[in-house]
């Protein structure tokens, strides 16, 4: 009995000693969180969570492919940060040069040269100077009323007048136009954002959308209207927001009392200070010249072209699918074609459409001013 008791006495301390020794070794390798002060443990946990959120923690892995991916990702981030810092430094250089007695052109050239000196491994995207937007000033000149109201028989030429201010569009869109649009029409009425250093935040994207919008060859009349709306809204909606000296209203399929017979609703109408100045009749298919007759049929007798009429004439358009024709309604219901039949499937006719709509707006504003 005494022997067994001695054996047990020896066995128990040995087991305890083993566990204590293991605990000491583990504590040396990795300190237990229980022994850390509570505030330190909370700080460590916060740091871990924050680093997990922004993705800055790089976890260890024994997989060589995983380690290679992490290294590649880290280098890509480093390159991006380096490129951004280089860009900021170069832009600061350009601004510093501009603040000296150098001209803007000289400053831009110096900044461009500095950009080219950057290490080829960190190639920067093409950079061009963007000045403060002057959309309001540009639109004021672009949509200004013509100096005098042209006679109806002169409208076919006046609708093609060179714009008072070229419309800025991006180089990629300009390059597309160059392939199909005549050089004279393009250079007289459009300019490249990257060259002039100016963009109209509203007008530019709207005009570009009109130039590039896809044509719906098949579909309902309503489905085809989205193409026309891209053109109409790019000019008339922009003028409505920028030319606040006139009360301009744009509507569709709405009653109009100044020049339209009761019960008739033009597919598109544009009024200035309550006076109808431009309207449209749209059909999915048919003879566009026959459709244009509806422009005059729905007019109130005596509403245009008479000595006591509120307006000399009204401009309008008719469409049959993607074809469009501009008309003038004058002398109490007479009509005169003001353009060739345009096909909006052609990029050249789209560019021409933009020019015509700007000149329609300018003449319409002059018509209302003459009446006042």
N, C-alpha and C positions, 0 to 999 in steps of 0.2 A: 504494500500500500504506500509505504513511504517512497519507494522508487517511482511509482506512477505519478505521485504528486510532484516529485522533483522534475519529471519529464514534462508534465503540463506546465510547470512554472517556467521551464526553459523555453517551451514552444510558444507560449503567448507573447512574451517580450520580443522574441525573434520576429513574429508576424508584425507586431506593432512597429518595430524598428524598420522593417522592410517598407512599410507604407510611409513612414516618416521620411525615410531616405528618398523614396520616389517623389514625394511632395516637394522636398528641397530641390531636387534636380529640375522638376517641372517649373518651380518658381524662378529658378535661375534662367531657364531658357525663355520663358514668357511670363512676366509678372501677372498675377491674377487680378482681374478687375475688382474683386472683392477687397483687395488690399489698397486699391487706388482711392484717393479721396473722391467723394461724389461729384464735386464740381469739375474735377479733371475728367472723369468718365463722361459727363454730359458734354463737355467741350469737344472731346474726341469723337463722340457720336455725332455731334452737329457737323464737324468737319467732314466726316465720312459721308453723311447724307448730302451735304452741299456738293462734294466732289462727285458723287454718283449722279446728281442732277445735271451738272454741266458737262459731264462726260470727261472730266480731266483725269480721273483715276485710271491708271493702266494696270490691269490685273495680270498677275503672273500666270504663266502657263508653261507646261512642259512640252506642249505641242509646237514644233518648229514652225509650222505653217501659220499657226495662230500668232506666234511672236512676230513673224515676218509681217503679217497684216497689221498688227499694232504699230510696228515701227514705220510702215509705209503710211499709215493714217497720221501718225505723229508728224512725219516729214511733210506731208501735204498741208497739214495745218500750219506748220512752221513757214512753209513757202508762201501760203496765203497771207499770213501776218506780215512777212517780210515784204511782199509785193504791196500790201496796203500801206505800210510805213514808207516805202519808197515813193508811192504815189502821192501821199500827203506831203512829203518833203519836196517833191517836184512842183506840186501845185503851189506850195508856199514860196518856192523859188520864183515861179511865174508871177505871183502877186507882188513879191518883193521887187522884181524887175519893173513891173508896171508902175509901182509907186515912185520909182526914180524918174529921171527926166527922159526916159526912153519912150518911144511911141508904143502903142498897143501892138502894132505889127512886129516891132523889134522885140518886145517882151515875149510875144507868142513864139517867135523864131528861137529865141534863147531858151525858152522853156522846152520847146520841141527838141532842140539839140541835147539838152540835159536828159530828156527822157530816153533818147537813143543811146546814151552812154551807159544806161543801166545794164547790168549783166544779162546776157542773152538767155540764161537759164531762168530768169524771172521776167519774161516778156510781158509787158503791160498791154492792156486793151487800148485801141486807138482813142486818143483824147482830143476833144476840140473845145474851144472856149464857148461857154454858154453865157450870154449876157442876160440881164434881167428881162423878163418877159414884158413886151410892150404891146400885148394883144389889143388892148383898148385903143391905143393910138393907131395901130395897123388897121383895125376894123373900121375906125372912124374914116380913114382915107379910102379904104377898100369899098365901103358901102355908101360913100357920100353921094347925095343926089347929083344927077347931071346938071350942068349949068342951064340948059334950056330943054324943054320937052320936044323931042323930035317928032316930025310928021309921020303918020302911019306908013307911008311909002318908003321912009328912010330906016325903018326899024330893022329890016333884014341885015343891014350893015352895022347899025348901032349896037345890036345885040352881040356883035363879034368884036366890039371895041376892046383894045388892050386894057387890062385892069390897071387901076390907079396904083395898086400895090400888089406885087407878086405874092402868091400864097406860099408860105414855107412848108415844104414836105421833106421827109427823110430821103437820104441818098438811095436807099434800096428801092423805094417807090419811084423816085425820079428815074432810076436806071430802067425800070420796067416801062415807064412812059417813053423813054428814048427810043425803044424798039419799034413803037407804032405811031407815036405822035410827031407831027412835023416840028422841026427845030424852031421855027418862028413862033408857033403857038406855045410851045413848051417854055422857051426862054423868055418870052414876053409876059407870061402869066404865072409862072411858078419859079421858085428858087429852092436851093438845097439848104436844109437846116445846118448841116455840118460846115457849110461854107460861110453863111451869114451869121452863124452863132446865135440864132434866135429861133424860138419855137413858140407858136401860139397854142397854149395848153388845151384850148377848146376847138379852135378852127382847124388846126393841123390834123389831129386824129380823126375828126369828122370827115374832112375832105379825103383823107387817105382811105377811110372806110368806104366812102362812095366810089372811089376809083377802083377798089379791089373787091367789093362785095360780089358774092357769087350770084349768078343769074338763075332764076327758077324757070326753066323752059316749060315745064308742065306743072300745072297746079291751078288753084282757084284764083280769081281776081284779087281776093284778099291776100293770098300767099305772095302774089307778084308785087303787091304794094310795098313790101319791105325794101325792095330795090329802089323804087322811086323815093321812098321816105329817106333813105340814106343820102340822096342828093338834096332833096328839098330841105331836110332838117340841117344839113351841113351849112347851108347858106342862110335860110330864113330864121331858123332857130337861133343861130349864132348872132345874127343881126338883132333879133328880138332881145337878147340878153345884153348886147354891147351897145346898141343904139337906143339909149333910154329916153331920148328927146321926143320919140314918137310912140304912140300906143299901137304896137303891132300885135295882131292876133292871128294864130295859125289854127286851123281846124279841119276836120274831115267829116264828110257826109252830114253837114250841119245846116240848119236854116240860116238864110242870109237875107236881110230886108232892104239893103241899100240899092241893089240892082237885080235881084233874083225874084222871079215870080213865086208867089206863095205855093207851098206844096212841093217845091223843087229844092233839092239839096246837092250842091256841087260835091264831087268826090273829094276835092281839095279846094280850100279857099284861104286867102290871105288878105287881111284888111289892115289899113293904116288909119288910125283915128276914126274908126267906124265905117270907112269907105272901102268897098270891095275894089281891089286893084289887080288881083291875079287869082285865077281859078283853073281847075283841071277836070277833065272828064276821062275816065279810065275804063278800059274794057280788056278782057282776057285775050280776045282775038277780034279780027275784023279789019275793015278798011279804015285806016287812021284818019283819012280826010272825011269820011262819012261820019265817024264818031265826033269829029271836031264841030260838025254842024250843031250838035247839042249845046255847045258853048253859047251860041247866039239864040237858039230856040227858047232857052230858059231865062232870057233877059227881060226885065221890065221895059216896056216901050218908053223911049225918051230918056232912059237912065244914063245914056252915054252919047256924046257927039253932037248934042243939040246946044243952041245958045244958052238955054236955061238948065242944061244938064250939069250935075255936080262934078263931072269928070269928062275929060276929052275922049279917052278911050280906055279899054281894059285889056290887059294881056292875059293870055291863057295857053293851055296846052291840052293835047289829046294824046292818048296812048292806046296802042293795040299790042299787048304783050310787051316786048322789049323795044318796040318802035315808038318814037315820040315826035310830035310836030307842034311847033309854037305858032300861035295865032294872035291877031289883034282884032278886037271887036270895036267898031267905031261907027259913027253916023247912024245911030239907032238900029243896030243889028247887022250892019255889013261886016264882012270878015275878010281878013287879008293874011296870007301866010307870011310868017316872019323868019322861017328857017327851012332848011332841008329836013327831010325825015331822018332823024338820028336813030341808030341802032345801038342800044346800050350794051350789047354783047361785044362791041368793039371798044377797045381801050381808047382809041383816038376820039371817038364820039363821046366817051365819058368825060374826057378832059374838056372837050368843047361844051358839053352840058354844064360843067361848073362855071365856065366863063359866061355862058348865056344867062344862067340864073343870077349871077352877080349883077349883070347889066340890067336884067329884068327888075331886080330890086332897086337899083339906082334910078331907073326911069320911073318906076312906080312911086318912089318918094318924091320925085320932081313933079309928077302929076298931082299929087295931093297938095304940095306946096303951091302950085300954080292956082289951084282951086281956092286956096285960102287967101 
